[in-house]
């Protein structure tokens, strides 16, 4: 377009129209990462002993039970062998603490005590070889200067005395306990506890008049029960006597019937019956007579033997 000799360009024709901006690209979604199960970190012997030393002064029994559980020693209270094992290990740890040894030294003495119990359980292990292994275990940890987990010569003397008096002195006892099956006897006792009865409420108590009336009612009820029991006993006695008489009558009739069947029916039977009865009486009389004679003869023989002496 022309305006006063000037050439103007419409801006709308000078540049092409702008393209609409593309939509924003969404950020990529992060893939969900599955959390892996973290394996529990196994407890070290040092951790177990530290826990034992912390709990032992306050509750020795609970500390020993916790130590047995941590060391996977089952039923130490009912299994005699496992109970001896726990007692021996606990005594070793208490000795180590009282002797002033460090945690690292206690860990090593715990390992030595465990190895000694294994030698006691080995059927092919003699006492001399067990002592050699024990000495080698201590000598390998001797140092001239104090260091972590090692022992001085004086420490070795103290440790040697402890195990010599507590283990090797009783070698046969440990050997028998850990090499032979032990019988376990369990006894169960049922105890009954009589708890006191609860007192009634004061509002439920008897007045003096009602209490006296209650005593009269109780006495009348007791007397009625006594009379009832006496009548029942009387009836039972009468019934017993009636049954006894009936049984006696039945036996009498049965005897009469049996006697009637045994009576001879002819003269020959009567004679035979009389002869049998006579012979029976004669036999009885002869047996009694000969018995008396035999007794008299024995007395005479005894008297003659006494005179001959």
C-alpha positions as CSV (number, residue, x, y, z in Angstrom):
1,X,0.0,0.0,0.0
2,X,1.2,3.5,-0.7
3,X,0.7,6.3,1.8
4,X,2.2,9.7,1.0
5,X,4.9,8.2,-1.1
6,X,6.1,5.8,1.6
7,X,6.0,2.1,1.2
8,X,4.7,0.3,4.2
9,X,4.5,-3.4,4.6
10,X,1.8,-4.8,6.7
11,X,3.3,-6.7,9.5
12,X,0.7,-9.4,9.1
13,X,2.1,-10.2,5.7
14,X,5.7,-9.7,6.5
15,X,6.1,-13.0,8.7
16,X,4.2,-16.2,8.5
17,X,2.0,-17.1,11.4
18,X,3.6,-18.9,14.4
19,X,2.9,-22.6,14.8
20,X,1.3,-23.7,18.0
21,X,3.8,-25.0,20.5
22,X,3.8,-28.8,20.8
23,X,2.4,-30.2,24.0
24,X,5.0,-30.9,26.7
25,X,6.3,-34.4,26.8
26,X,5.6,-36.0,30.2
27,X,8.7,-37.3,32.0
28,X,9.1,-41.0,31.8
29,X,7.7,-42.9,34.7
30,X,10.2,-44.3,37.0
31,X,10.0,-48.1,37.1
32,X,9.2,-49.4,40.6
33,X,12.2,-51.0,42.0
34,X,11.4,-54.0,44.2
35,X,13.1,-53.8,47.5
36,X,15.2,-56.9,48.1
37,X,15.0,-58.6,51.4
38,X,18.0,-57.8,53.4
39,X,19.5,-60.8,55.0
40,X,19.9,-60.4,58.7
41,X,23.5,-59.9,59.8
42,X,24.6,-62.9,61.9
43,X,25.6,-62.1,65.4
44,X,29.2,-62.6,66.2
45,X,30.5,-64.3,69.3
46,X,31.7,-60.9,70.6
47,X,28.2,-59.5,70.3
48,X,26.7,-62.5,72.2
49,X,29.3,-62.3,75.0
50,X,28.8,-58.5,75.3
51,X,25.1,-59.1,75.8
52,X,25.8,-61.7,78.4
53,X,28.2,-59.5,80.3
54,X,25.7,-56.7,80.3
55,X,22.8,-58.8,81.7
56,X,24.7,-61.2,84.0
57,X,25.1,-59.0,87.1
58,X,21.4,-58.1,87.2
59,X,19.9,-61.6,86.4
60,X,22.4,-64.4,86.1
61,X,19.7,-67.0,85.3
62,X,18.2,-65.0,82.5
63,X,21.6,-64.2,81.1
64,X,22.6,-67.9,81.1
65,X,19.3,-68.7,79.4
66,X,19.8,-66.0,76.8
67,X,23.4,-67.2,76.2
68,X,22.2,-70.8,75.6
69,X,19.6,-69.6,73.1
70,X,22.1,-67.5,71.2
71,X,24.5,-70.4,71.1
72,X,21.6,-72.7,70.0
73,X,21.9,-75.0,73.0
74,X,18.5,-76.6,73.3
75,X,16.7,-77.4,76.6
76,X,19.6,-76.9,79.0
77,X,17.2,-77.2,82.0
78,X,16.1,-80.8,81.1
79,X,19.0,-82.1,79.0
80,X,21.8,-82.9,81.4
81,X,24.5,-82.8,78.8
82,X,23.4,-79.4,77.4
83,X,23.0,-78.1,81.0
84,X,26.6,-79.1,81.8
85,X,27.7,-77.4,78.6
86,X,26.0,-74.1,79.5
87,X,27.3,-74.2,83.0
88,X,30.9,-74.8,81.8
89,X,30.7,-72.0,79.3
90,X,29.2,-69.6,81.8
91,X,31.8,-70.4,84.4
92,X,34.5,-69.7,81.8
93,X,33.0,-66.3,80.9
94,X,32.6,-65.3,84.5
95,X,36.2,-66.3,85.2
96,X,37.4,-64.3,82.3
97,X,35.5,-61.2,83.4
98,X,36.7,-61.5,87.1
99,X,40.3,-62.0,85.9
100,X,40.1,-58.7,84.1
101,X,40.5,-60.0,80.5
102,X,39.4,-58.0,77.6
103,X,36.4,-58.9,75.3
104,X,38.8,-60.3,72.6
105,X,40.5,-62.5,75.3
106,X,37.1,-63.7,76.6
107,X,36.1,-64.6,73.0
108,X,39.3,-66.7,72.7
109,X,38.8,-68.4,76.0
110,X,35.2,-69.2,75.0
111,X,36.5,-70.9,71.9
112,X,39.0,-72.9,74.0
113,X,36.3,-74.0,76.4
114,X,34.1,-75.1,73.5
115,X,37.0,-77.1,72.0
116,X,37.6,-78.8,75.4
117,X,34.0,-80.0,75.5
118,X,34.5,-81.4,72.0
119,X,37.6,-83.3,73.1
120,X,35.6,-84.7,76.0
121,X,32.9,-85.9,73.6
122,X,35.5,-87.5,71.3
123,X,35.6,-91.3,72.1
124,X,39.1,-91.6,70.6
125,X,40.6,-88.6,72.5
126,X,42.8,-89.6,75.5
127,X,43.6,-87.2,78.4
128,X,47.2,-86.7,77.3
129,X,46.3,-85.6,73.8
130,X,43.6,-83.3,75.1
131,X,46.2,-81.6,77.4
132,X,48.6,-81.2,74.5
133,X,45.9,-79.5,72.4
134,X,45.0,-77.2,75.3
135,X,48.7,-76.2,75.8
136,X,49.1,-75.6,72.1
137,X,46.0,-73.4,72.0
138,X,47.5,-71.2,74.8
139,X,51.1,-71.1,73.6
140,X,49.9,-69.9,70.2
141,X,48.5,-66.8,71.9
142,X,51.4,-65.9,74.2
143,X,53.0,-62.5,73.8
144,X,55.7,-60.6,75.7
145,X,53.7,-57.4,75.6
146,X,50.0,-57.0,76.2
147,X,48.1,-57.0,72.9
148,X,44.5,-57.4,71.8
149,X,43.4,-61.0,72.0
150,X,46.7,-62.3,73.3
151,X,48.0,-63.3,76.7
152,X,51.1,-62.6,78.7
153,X,53.0,-65.4,80.6
154,X,51.2,-64.4,83.8
155,X,47.8,-64.6,82.1
156,X,48.6,-68.0,80.8
157,X,49.4,-69.2,84.3
158,X,46.0,-68.0,85.6
159,X,44.2,-69.5,82.6
160,X,46.0,-72.8,83.0
161,X,45.2,-73.0,86.7
162,X,41.5,-72.4,86.0
163,X,41.1,-75.0,83.4
164,X,43.3,-77.5,85.2
165,X,41.2,-77.3,88.4
166,X,37.9,-77.0,86.7
167,X,38.2,-79.3,83.6
168,X,41.1,-81.6,83.6
169,X,40.7,-82.5,87.3
170,X,37.2,-83.8,86.4
171,X,38.2,-85.2,83.0
172,X,36.6,-88.6,83.7
173,X,33.4,-86.9,84.8
174,X,33.2,-84.8,81.6
175,X,34.1,-87.8,79.5
176,X,31.4,-89.9,81.0
177,X,28.8,-87.2,80.6
178,X,29.6,-86.3,77.0
179,X,30.3,-89.8,75.7
180,X,27.5,-91.8,77.2
181,X,23.8,-91.4,76.7
182,X,22.1,-90.2,79.9
183,X,18.7,-91.2,81.1
184,X,16.4,-88.4,81.8
185,X,13.7,-88.9,84.5
186,X,10.9,-86.5,84.6
187,X,8.5,-86.3,87.5
188,X,5.3,-84.4,87.4
189,X,3.6,-83.3,90.6
190,X,0.1,-81.8,90.6
191,X,-0.4,-79.4,93.4
192,X,-3.8,-78.1,94.4
193,X,-4.1,-74.7,96.0
194,X,-7.1,-74.0,98.2
195,X,-8.1,-70.4,97.7
196,X,-10.0,-68.6,100.4
197,X,-13.7,-68.1,99.8
198,X,-15.0,-64.7,99.2
199,X,-16.9,-63.1,102.1
200,X,-20.5,-62.3,101.5
201,X,-21.8,-58.8,101.5
202,X,-22.9,-57.3,104.7
203,X,-26.4,-56.7,103.3
204,X,-26.8,-60.4,102.8
205,X,-26.0,-61.2,106.5
206,X,-28.7,-62.8,108.8
207,X,-30.3,-60.8,111.5
208,X,-30.2,-62.4,114.9
209,X,-33.9,-63.5,114.7
210,X,-33.5,-65.0,111.2
211,X,-30.2,-66.7,112.2
212,X,-31.9,-68.4,115.2
213,X,-34.8,-69.5,112.9
214,X,-32.3,-70.9,110.4
215,X,-30.6,-72.9,113.1
216,X,-33.9,-74.4,114.1
217,X,-34.8,-75.2,110.5
218,X,-31.4,-76.8,110.0
219,X,-31.8,-78.9,113.2
220,X,-35.2,-80.1,112.1
221,X,-33.9,-81.0,108.7
222,X,-31.0,-82.9,110.2
223,X,-33.3,-84.8,112.5
224,X,-35.6,-85.7,109.6
225,X,-32.6,-86.9,107.7
226,X,-31.5,-89.0,110.6
227,X,-35.0,-90.6,110.9
228,X,-35.1,-91.3,107.2
229,X,-31.7,-93.0,107.3
230,X,-32.7,-95.1,110.3
231,X,-35.9,-96.2,108.6
232,X,-34.0,-97.0,105.4
233,X,-31.4,-99.0,107.4
234,X,-34.3,-100.9,109.2
235,X,-36.0,-101.7,105.9
236,X,-32.7,-102.8,104.4
237,X,-32.1,-105.1,107.4
238,X,-35.6,-106.6,107.1
239,X,-35.1,-107.2,103.4
240,X,-31.8,-108.9,104.1
241,X,-33.4,-111.1,106.8
242,X,-36.2,-112.0,104.4
243,X,-33.8,-113.0,101.7
244,X,-31.7,-115.1,104.1
245,X,-34.8,-117.0,105.3
246,X,-35.9,-117.6,101.8
247,X,-32.5,-118.9,100.9
248,X,-32.5,-121.2,104.0
249,X,-35.9,-122.5,103.1
250,X,-34.8,-123.2,99.6
251,X,-31.8,-125.0,100.8
252,X,-33.9,-127.1,103.2
253,X,-36.3,-128.1,100.5
254,X,-33.5,-129.0,98.2
255,X,-31.8,-131.1,100.8
256,X,-35.1,-132.9,101.6
257,X,-35.6,-133.6,97.9
258,X,-32.0,-134.9,97.6
259,X,-32.4,-137.1,100.6
260,X,-35.7,-138.5,99.3
261,X,-33.9,-139.4,96.1
262,X,-31.2,-141.2,98.0
263,X,-33.5,-143.4,100.1
264,X,-33.4,-147.0,99.0
265,X,-36.5,-148.2,97.3
266,X,-36.0,-152.0,97.8
267,X,-34.8,-154.3,100.5
268,X,-31.6,-155.1,98.6
269,X,-30.8,-151.3,98.2
270,X,-31.5,-150.8,101.9
271,X,-29.1,-153.6,102.9
272,X,-26.4,-152.3,100.6
273,X,-26.8,-148.8,101.9
274,X,-26.6,-150.0,105.5
275,X,-23.4,-152.0,104.7
276,X,-21.8,-149.0,103.1
277,X,-22.5,-146.8,106.0
278,X,-21.3,-149.4,108.5
279,X,-18.0,-149.9,106.5
280,X,-17.6,-146.1,106.4
281,X,-18.0,-145.9,110.2
282,X,-15.6,-148.8,110.8
283,X,-13.0,-147.3,108.5
284,X,-13.2,-144.0,110.3
285,X,-12.9,-145.8,113.7
286,X,-9.9,-147.9,112.5
287,X,-8.1,-144.9,111.1
288,X,-8.6,-143.0,114.4
289,X,-7.4,-146.1,116.4
290,X,-4.3,-146.7,114.3
291,X,-3.5,-143.0,114.3
292,X,-3.5,-142.9,118.1
293,X,-1.3,-146.1,118.2
294,X,1.1,-144.6,115.8
295,X,1.4,-141.4,117.8
296,X,2.0,-143.4,121.0
297,X,4.7,-145.5,119.3
298,X,6.4,-142.3,118.1
299,X,6.4,-140.9,121.6
300,X,8.0,-144.1,122.9
301,X,10.7,-144.1,120.2
302,X,11.5,-140.5,121.0
303,X,11.8,-141.2,124.7
304,X,14.1,-144.2,124.1
305,X,16.3,-142.1,121.8
306,X,16.5,-139.4,124.5
307,X,17.6,-142.1,127.1
308,X,20.3,-143.5,124.8
309,X,21.8,-140.0,124.4
